[in-house]
Amino acid sequence: MQKEVMTITRNLLSNGVFNHLSDASISRMQCLLLKQNNGNVTTQLMQYWYSGNYYTAGVPQDLLYACNLLLMQAGKPMIDVFMNEEAEA
């Protein structure tokens, strides 16, 4: 699972989902992506997913689907973007 989480996180980064985060947060995330075989890395990277901006132009919806699928497999709550839409309306 760690390899999948790392791949998805890299894709999220390259699609600009985390552009609104501070440079320090992105640096910590990139350091986590460089670590290997540490079970804690998976959990920490998944936590970053919750702070992503999935409304950024050009973010593929299948990326959000992949995030939610892995979150469900890990027993964590899914990312609900519809709730944010209602709050903004």
TIMI-2910 file (N, C-alpha, C, CB; in pm, 1 decimal, decimal comma, always signed):
<rs>
+----------+----------+----------+----------+----------+----------+----------+----------+----------+----------+----------+----------+------+
!      n_x !      n_y !      n_z !     ca_x !     ca_y !     ca_z !      c_x !      c_y !      c_z !     cb_x !     cb_y !     cb_z ! resn !
+----------+----------+----------+----------+----------+----------+----------+----------+----------+----------+----------+----------+------+
!    +81,9 !   -119,6 !     +0,0 !     +0,0 !     +0,0 !     +0,0 !    +86,3 !   +126,1 !     +0,0 !    -93,2 !     -0,2 !   +120,3 !  Met !
!   +203,3 !   +120,6 !    +66,0 !   +287,5 !   +239,7 !    +74,8 !   +327,4 !   +289,9 !    -64,1 !   +412,7 !   +210,0 !   +157,8 !  Gln !
!   +359,7 !   +198,7 !   -152,7 !   +399,8 !   +237,8 !   -287,5 !   +285,5 !   +310,4 !   -359,7 !   +443,7 !   +114,2 !   -368,1 !  Lys !
!   +163,6 !   +259,5 !   -344,5 !    +47,2 !   +323,3 !   -406,8 !    +22,3 !   +462,5 !   -348,3 !    -77,7 !   +235,6 !   -388,8 !  Glu !
!    +33,4 !   +473,9 !   -216,9 !    +12,3 !   +603,0 !   -150,6 !   +116,3 !   +703,7 !   -198,6 !    +19,1 !   +587,7 !     +3,6 !  Val !
!   +239,8 !   +660,2 !   -211,6 !   +346,0 !   +749,5 !   -258,0 !   +321,4 !   +793,6 !   -402,4 !   +483,0 !   +680,4 !   -246,3 !  Met !
!   +279,2 !   +700,6 !   -487,0 !   +251,3 !   +733,3 !   -627,0 !   +137,1 !   +833,4 !   -638,2 !   +217,6 !   +606,3 !   -706,0 !  Thr !
!    +30,0 !   +809,6 !   -564,6 !    -84,5 !   +901,6 !   -568,3 !    -44,4 !  +1039,0 !   -514,4 !   -203,0 !   +844,5 !   -486,3 !  Ile !
!    +33,3 !  +1041,6 !   -408,0 !    +76,8 !  +1170,2 !   -351,1 !   +160,3 !  +1247,3 !   -451,8 !   +157,5 !  +1148,3 !   -221,4 !  Thr !
!   +249,7 !  +1178,7 !   -521,5 !   +329,3 !  +1244,9 !   -625,9 !   +239,2 !  +1300,8 !   -735,7 !   +431,7 !  +1146,4 !   -686,5 !  Arg !
!   +138,0 !  +1224,0 !   -774,9 !    +43,9 !  +1270,9 !   -877,3 !    -35,4 !  +1392,1 !   -828,8 !    -52,2 !  +1158,1 !   -916,9 !  Asn !
!    -74,5 !  +1389,7 !   -702,8 !   -146,4 !  +1504,0 !   -645,5 !    -57,4 !  +1628,6 !   -645,6 !   -193,6 !  +1472,0 !   -501,4 !  Leu !
!    +68,3 !  +1610,6 !   -608,6 !   +163,6 !  +1722,0 !   -609,2 !   +180,2 !  +1778,5 !   -749,8 !   +299,8 !  +1676,8 !   -554,0 !  Leu !
!   +198,5 !  +1690,2 !   -847,5 !   +221,5 !  +1737,0 !   -984,5 !    +97,7 !  +1801,0 !  -1046,2 !   +267,4 !  +1621,9 !  -1071,3 !  Ser !
!    -21,0 !  +1770,0 !   -993,7 !   -144,3 !  +1829,4 !  -1043,9 !   -185,3 !  +1955,3 !   -966,6 !   -255,7 !  +1727,6 !  -1037,8 !  Asn !
!   -101,8 !  +1999,1 !   -873,0 !   -126,1 !  +2125,4 !   -803,8 !   -226,0 !  +2120,8 !   -690,2 !   -171,4 !  +2223,9 !   -900,2 !  Gly !
!   -258,5 !  +2001,3 !   -642,6 !   -358,0 !  +1988,5 !   -535,0 !   -309,3 !  +2052,3 !   -404,3 !   -391,1 !  +1840,5 !   -511,3 !  Val !
!   -177,6 !  +2057,2 !   -384,3 !   -122,3 !  +2109,4 !   -259,1 !    -56,4 !  +2246,3 !   -275,2 !    -21,8 !  +2011,7 !   -203,2 !  Phe !
!    -79,0 !  +2313,5 !   -386,8 !    -13,3 !  +2442,7 !   -411,6 !    -46,1 !  +2548,5 !   -306,9 !    -52,3 !  +2494,2 !   -547,5 !  Asn !
!   -158,4 !  +2535,4 !   -239,1 !   -198,8 !  +2634,6 !   -139,0 !   -128,3 !  +2615,3 !     -4,3 !   -348,9 !  +2628,4 !   -118,8 !  His !
!    -60,2 !  +2501,6 !    +13,8 !     +9,0 !  +2475,3 !   +140,1 !   +138,4 !  +2555,7 !   +148,4 !    +38,9 !  +2324,9 !   +155,1 !  Leu !
!   +187,9 !  +2572,0 !   +269,0 !   +313,5 !  +2645,3 !   +288,6 !   +430,8 !  +2566,0 !   +231,7 !   +336,6 !  +2674,8 !   +438,8 !  Ser !
!   +538,5 !  +2636,6 !   +204,8 !   +658,9 !  +2570,6 !   +153,9 !   +710,7 !  +2467,0 !   +253,3 !   +768,2 !  +2674,2 !   +124,0 !  Asp !
!   +698,2 !  +2496,6 !   +381,9 !   +745,1 !  +2403,4 !   +484,9 !   +664,3 !  +2273,5 !   +480,8 !   +735,1 !  +2468,0 !   +625,1 !  Ala !
!   +533,7 !  +2283,6 !   +463,3 !   +449,3 !  +2164,2 !   +456,3 !   +482,7 !  +2079,7 !   +334,3 !   +301,9 !  +2203,3 !   +453,4 !  Ser !
!   +501,8 !  +2145,8 !   +222,0 !   +535,4 !  +2072,4 !   +100,0 !   +673,4 !  +2008,0 !   +112,4 !   +531,0 !  +2166,1 !    -22,2 !  Ile !
!   +767,4 !  +2075,5 !   +177,1 !   +900,8 !  +2018,3 !   +199,0 !   +893,0 !  +1893,9 !   +286,5 !   +994,1 !  +2122,1 !   +263,3 !  Ser !
!   +810,5 !  +1899,4 !   +393,0 !   +793,7 !  +1781,7 !   +479,2 !   +732,6 !  +1665,8 !   +400,9 !   +705,3 !  +1815,9 !   +601,1 !  Arg !
!   +636,2 !  +1697,9 !   +314,7 !   +574,3 !  +1594,4 !   +234,0 !   +676,1 !  +1532,8 !   +139,0 !   +455,8 !  +1651,1 !   +155,9 !  Met !
!   +758,6 !  +1614,5 !    +77,6 !   +859,9 !  +1563,2 !    -14,1 !   +963,9 !  +1478,4 !    +58,4 !   +928,3 !  +1678,3 !    -86,4 !  Gln !
!   +996,8 !  +1514,5 !   +181,5 !  +1089,3 !  +1432,1 !   +261,4 !  +1026,9 !  +1295,5 !   +290,7 !  +1126,1 !  +1504,0 !   +394,6 !  Cys !
!   +898,1 !  +1294,6 !   +320,4 !   +828,9 !  +1167,7 !   +344,1 !   +830,9 !  +1080,0 !   +219,2 !   +684,0 !  +1193,2 !   +388,3 !  Leu !
!   +818,9 !  +1143,4 !   +103,6 !   +819,6 !  +1067,7 !    -21,8 !   +955,0 !  +1003,0 !    -49,6 !   +781,8 !  +1158,5 !   -137,4 !  Leu !
!  +1060,1 !  +1055,8 !    +10,6 !  +1193,8 !   +999,3 !     -8,8 !  +1223,0 !   +882,5 !    +84,7 !  +1297,9 !  +1106,4 !    +10,9 !  Leu !
!  +1146,2 !   +870,4 !   +192,2 !  +1167,0 !   +761,0 !   +287,7 !  +1113,3 !   +630,5 !   +230,4 !  +1098,6 !   +792,3 !   +423,0 !  Lys !
!  +1177,2 !   +522,1 !   +264,4 !  +1134,5 !   +391,0 !   +216,3 !  +1107,8 !   +298,6 !   +334,9 !  +1241,2 !   +329,4 !   +122,2 !  Gln !
!  +1013,7 !   +209,6 !   +316,5 !   +983,2 !   +103,1 !   +412,7 !   +959,6 !   +153,3 !   +554,4 !  +1094,7 !     +3,7 !   +414,3 !  Asn !
!   +881,9 !   +256,5 !   +566,6 !   +843,7 !   +307,2 !   +697,2 !   +690,9 !   +313,5 !   +698,6 !   +909,1 !   +448,5 !   +727,0 !  Asn !
!   +628,5 !   +226,7 !   +776,6 !   +483,0 !   +218,5 !   +780,5 !   +415,8 !   +347,6 !   +820,5 !   +441,5 !   +111,5 !   +873,7 !  Gly !
!   +484,6 !   +430,2 !   +897,0 !   +429,3 !   +556,7 !   +943,3 !   +415,6 !   +656,9 !   +828,4 !   +517,1 !   +615,1 !  +1053,9 !  Asn !
!   +497,7 !   +640,6 !   +724,2 !   +495,0 !   +731,5 !   +609,7 !   +358,6 !   +727,9 !   +541,0 !   +606,0 !   +695,2 !   +509,5 !  Val !
!   +303,8 !   +608,3 !   +525,7 !   +174,6 !   +592,9 !   +459,9 !    +67,4 !   +674,7 !   +531,1 !   +134,2 !   +445,1 !   +455,4 !  Thr !
!    +60,4 !   +662,1 !   +661,0 !    -38,7 !   +735,2 !   +740,1 !    -17,0 !   +885,8 !   +730,5 !    -33,3 !   +690,9 !   +886,4 !  Thr !
!   +107,4 !   +928,9 !   +738,4 !   +136,9 !  +1072,0 !   +733,4 !   +101,7 !  +1131,7 !   +597,1 !   +284,7 !  +1096,6 !   +764,6 !  Gln !
!   +132,8 !  +1059,9 !   +489,6 !    +99,3 !  +1109,9 !   +356,6 !    -51,5 !  +1115,5 !   +336,6 !   +163,2 !  +1022,2 !   +248,9 !  Leu !
!   -122,4 !  +1014,7 !   +385,4 !   -268,0 !  +1015,3 !   +372,9 !   -328,4 !  +1135,1 !   +445,7 !   -327,0 !   +884,5 !   +427,8 !  Met !
!   -269,5 !  +1176,7 !   +556,0 !   -319,2 !  +1293,5 !   +628,7 !   -310,0 !  +1419,2 !   +542,4 !   -240,4 !  +1313,0 !   +759,4 !  Gln !
!   -206,1 !  +1427,9 !   +460,8 !   -193,8 !  +1542,1 !   +370,6 !   -307,1 !  +1545,8 !   +269,1 !    -59,9 !  +1538,1 !   +298,6 !  Tyr !
!   -355,3 !  +1430,2 !   +229,3 !   -462,0 !  +1423,7 !   +129,1 !   -584,9 !  +1503,4 !   +173,0 !   -501,0 !  +1278,0 !   +102,7 !  Trp !
!   -612,4 !  +1503,6 !   +303,3 !   -730,0 !  +1574,8 !   +353,9 !   -717,7 !  +1726,3 !   +338,7 !   -752,5 !  +1540,2 !   +500,0 !  Tyr !
!   -595,4 !  +1777,2 !   +324,0 !   -577,2 !  +1922,1 !   +310,6 !   -565,0 !  +1964,6 !   +164,2 !   -453,2 !  +1966,8 !   +387,8 !  Ser !
!   -586,2 !  +1871,9 !    +72,7 !   -573,7 !  +1903,0 !    -69,6 !   -688,3 !  +1987,2 !   -122,7 !   -564,9 !  +1776,3 !   -148,5 !  Gly !
!   -658,9 !  +2064,3 !   -226,3 !   -759,7 !  +2144,3 !   -295,2 !   -796,0 !  +2070,4 !   -423,7 !   -707,8 !  +2290,5 !   -325,2 !  Asn !
!   -902,4 !  +1993,0 !   -418,4 !   -942,1 !  +1909,9 !   -531,4 !  -1025,5 !  +1986,2 !   -633,3 !  -1019,2 !  +1790,2 !   -482,6 !  Tyr !
!  -1043,4 !  +2116,4 !   -611,5 !  -1115,5 !  +2200,6 !   -705,5 !  -1020,8 !  +2268,1 !   -803,6 !  -1196,6 !  +2305,1 !   -631,0 !  Tyr !
!   -890,7 !  +2249,5 !   -783,5 !   -791,9 !  +2309,4 !   -870,9 !   -817,5 !  +2265,2 !  -1014,9 !   -649,2 !  +2271,5 !   -826,2 !  Thr !
!   -810,1 !  +2359,8 !  -1105,9 !   -836,1 !  +2329,1 !  -1247,1 !   -740,0 !  +2220,9 !  -1296,4 !   -822,7 !  +2456,7 !  -1334,3 !  Ala !
!   -795,3 !  +2124,6 !  -1364,0 !   -713,6 !  +2021,1 !  -1424,7 !   -685,3 !  +1900,3 !  -1337,2 !   -586,9 !  +2079,4 !  -1466,1 !  Gly !
!   -738,0 !  +1897,3 !  -1217,1 !   -716,7 !  +1780,4 !  -1131,3 !   -810,4 !  +1669,4 !  -1178,8 !   -741,7 !  +1815,0 !   -979,2 !  Val !
!   -753,2 !  +1557,9 !  -1223,7 !   -838,0 !  +1448,4 !  -1270,5 !   -921,4 !  +1388,4 !  -1157,2 !   -752,4 !  +1339,8 !  -1334,8 !  Pro !
!  -1048,0 !  +1364,6 !  -1183,3 !  -1137,1 !  +1307,8 !  -1081,3 !  -1096,7 !  +1166,2 !  -1042,1 !  -1280,7 !  +1307,8 !  -1131,5 !  Gln !
!  -1029,8 !  +1094,6 !  -1132,3 !   -987,7 !   +959,4 !  -1097,6 !   -880,3 !   +959,5 !   -989,2 !   -936,6 !   +887,5 !  -1221,0 !  Asp !
!   -811,6 !  +1073,1 !   -973,0 !   -713,4 !  +1085,9 !   -865,6 !   -782,6 !  +1090,6 !   -729,8 !   -627,4 !  +1211,6 !   -885,8 !  Leu !
!   -891,7 !  +1165,3 !   -721,1 !   -970,4 !  +1169,5 !   -597,7 !  -1030,3 !  +1032,1 !   -568,8 !  -1082,1 !  +1276,0 !   -607,6 !  Leu !
!  -1076,5 !   +965,3 !   -672,8 !  -1131,5 !   +830,8 !   -657,0 !  -1025,5 !   +735,7 !   -601,8 !  -1185,6 !   +778,5 !   -791,5 !  Tyr !
!   -902,2 !   +743,0 !   -655,4 !   -793,3 !   +656,7 !   -608,4 !   -760,6 !   +685,8 !   -462,2 !   -667,5 !   +675,7 !   -695,6 !  Ala !
!   -761,2 !   +814,3 !   -425,0 !   -737,6 !   +852,1 !   -284,3 !   -842,5 !   +789,4 !   -194,1 !   -738,8 !  +1005,8 !   -267,7 !  Cys !
!   -968,9 !   +808,0 !   -230,7 !  -1077,7 !   +757,2 !   -147,9 !  -1076,3 !   +605,2 !   -138,9 !  -1211,1 !   +804,1 !   -202,6 !  Asn !
!  -1039,8 !   +539,1 !   -246,2 !  -1033,0 !   +393,2 !   -244,6 !   -928,7 !   +344,7 !   -143,9 !  -1000,3 !   +339,6 !   -384,9 !  Leu !
!   -811,6 !   +405,6 !   -145,6 !   -707,2 !   +365,9 !    -50,6 !   -742,7 !   +406,2 !    +92,5 !   -573,4 !   +428,3 !    -90,2 !  Leu !
!   -806,1 !   +521,5 !   +108,9 !   -847,8 !   +562,3 !   +242,8 !   -948,4 !   +462,5 !   +300,4 !   -908,6 !   +704,0 !   +239,5 !  Leu !
!  -1043,2 !   +419,0 !   +216,9 !  -1141,2 !   +319,4 !   +262,9 !  -1073,1 !   +188,1 !   +300,3 !  -1247,1 !   +294,2 !   +154,2 !  Met !
!   -976,9 !   +145,4 !   +219,8 !   -905,0 !    +21,0 !   +248,4 !   -827,6 !    +30,2 !   +379,4 !   -809,6 !    -12,8 !   +133,8 !  Gln !
!   -782,7 !   +151,2 !   +412,7 !   -707,8 !   +172,8 !   +536,6 !   -799,9 !   +199,3 !   +655,2 !   -611,2 !   +288,8 !   +519,6 !  Ala !
!   -932,3 !   +201,6 !   +631,6 !  -1027,1 !   +225,0 !   +739,9 !  -1037,5 !   +370,5 !   +781,5 !   -989,2 !   +143,2 !   +858,0 !  Gly !
!  -1002,2 !   +461,3 !   +692,4 !  -1006,9 !   +604,8 !   +721,6 !  -1126,0 !   +667,3 !   +649,2 !   -873,9 !   +674,8 !   +679,5 !  Lys !
!  -1172,0 !   +784,1 !   +694,7 !  -1284,5 !   +850,1 !   +626,1 !  -1243,7 !   +899,3 !   +487,5 !  -1336,9 !   +968,2 !   +710,0 !  Pro !
!  -1339,7 !   +895,9 !   +396,4 !  -1314,3 !   +942,0 !   +260,4 !  -1310,8 !  +1094,4 !   +256,0 !  -1421,4 !   +887,8 !   +163,8 !  Met !
!  -1256,2 !  +1146,2 !   +147,3 !  -1254,9 !  +1289,8 !   +122,6 !  -1385,9 !  +1324,1 !    +54,7 !  -1131,4 !  +1333,6 !    +35,5 !  Ile !
!  -1463,9 !  +1409,2 !   +118,2 !  -1596,0 !  +1444,3 !    +67,5 !  -1592,0 !  +1585,6 !    +13,4 !  -1703,8 !  +1430,7 !   +177,6 !  Asp !
!  -1574,6 !  +1600,6 !   -117,0 !  -1565,5 !  +1733,5 !   -175,6 !  -1701,8 !  +1800,3 !   -187,4 !  -1500,2 !  +1725,8 !   -311,6 !  Val !
!  -1809,3 !  +1723,1 !   -188,1 !  -1942,4 !  +1781,6 !   -202,2 !  -1980,8 !  +1861,7 !    -79,0 !  -2045,8 !  +1672,8 !   -227,8 !  Phe !
!  -1932,6 !  +1818,4 !    +36,8 !  -1962,9 !  +1889,9 !   +158,3 !  -1903,3 !  +2031,2 !   +152,5 !  -1909,9 !  +1812,9 !   +280,1 !  Met !
!  -1784,5 !  +2045,7 !    +96,1 !  -1721,5 !  +2175,5 !    +82,9 !  -1798,0 !  +2265,1 !    -12,4 !  -1579,1 !  +2159,8 !    +36,2 !  Asn !
!  -1851,6 !  +2208,7 !   -119,4 !  -1928,8 !  +2286,4 !   -215,2 !  -2051,2 !  +2347,1 !   -149,0 !  -1970,4 !  +2199,6 !   -333,5 !  Glu !
!  -2121,4 !  +2269,3 !    -67,3 !  -2241,4 !  +2316,8 !     -0,3 !  -2208,1 !  +2426,0 !    +99,4 !  -2312,7 !  +2202,0 !    +69,4 !  Glu !
!  -2094,1 !  +2414,7 !   +166,1 !  -2053,0 !  +2514,4 !   +265,3 !  -2020,8 !  +2647,2 !   +199,2 !  -1931,9 !  +2464,8 !   +344,4 !  Ala !
!  -1969,6 !  +2641,6 !    +74,8 !  -1933,9 !  +2764,2 !     +4,6 !  -2055,8 !  +2831,0 !    -57,0 !  -1831,1 !  +2735,0 !   -103,1 !  Glu !
!  -2161,9 !  +2755,8 !    -82,7 !  -2280,4 !  +2812,5 !   -150,4 !  -2362,3 !  +2899,9 !    -59,0 !  -2368,2 !  +2702,0 !   -205,2 !  Ala !
+----------+----------+----------+----------+----------+----------+----------+----------+----------+----------+----------+----------+------+
</rs>
